[in-house]
């Protein structure tokens, strides 16, 4: 059954649509920004630095808002687990994957995240698996296959995008497990405090994983434009966009917020085409339609009688 927020769009503040547009543009552009930065930085070194920046921003936000970050001792194991899964493992897969594939491919494949979340939530009995969800899963899986098969670089294990595509797909599955696993903790402790503490723990894990890459990175050779990309990806795409996301969740509820931001992969595909020269093939365009349509079907709240 839909919430009162989901059924009363006329009470949505005017600034909420602006926030949704900002999230879509910020996240859509981030794929091209990251891909550009990786021409200067080792993948793990780049993502570790951007998460240190994002963690610092989140620390400031928590201090400014006065949000209490108090986790009960019995929940620390679960919090550490979702932190390592949602940040350390997920980001290691994502950054290694996008380094080996196209920005447009990564954006479209990550758009399957709501599908995996719905399946996992049903498996954990947090939600019910319906024919509508299964239909959306079929559309998205078919679309992801078309994106991979239609890649201009081909799908070979050496030189093609398949290794990167598979890493990004694994990242989407891992993110789904983080989303489902953190849901009860977020209800108990609040979205911002939980996200802050899991980001800090996950960033510490990233620093351990990325230590060799951070040591080997030639930091003096990193261009100013790449440092600007770090600022964008860490400060805007992670920290600021999450705060906008949390605001929209409060105004619209999760269902409508996810539906409205399903356009992110299309923005990412268009920007990768314009800035990186990644021209999608007809098969990939068909796959994009399938993925986005499947995500809409999975996340769209059915009309109540």
Secondary structure, DSSP 8 states (H G I E B T S, - for coil): ---HHHH-GGGS-HHHHHHHHHHHHHHHHHHHHHHHHTTTS-HHHHHHHHHHHHHHHHHHHHHHHT------GGGHHHHHHHHIIIIIIHHHHHHHHHHTS-HHHHHHHHTTHHHHHHHHHHHTTSS---HHHHHHHHHHHHHHHHHHHT-TT-S-TTTSSHHHHHHHHHHHHHHHHHHHHHHHHHHHH-HHHHHHHHHHHHHHHHHHHTHHHHHH--GGG--HHHHHHHHIIIIIIIIIHHHHHHHHHHHH-HHHHHHHGGGHHHHHHHHHHHHH-----HHHHHHHHHHHHHHHHHHS-----
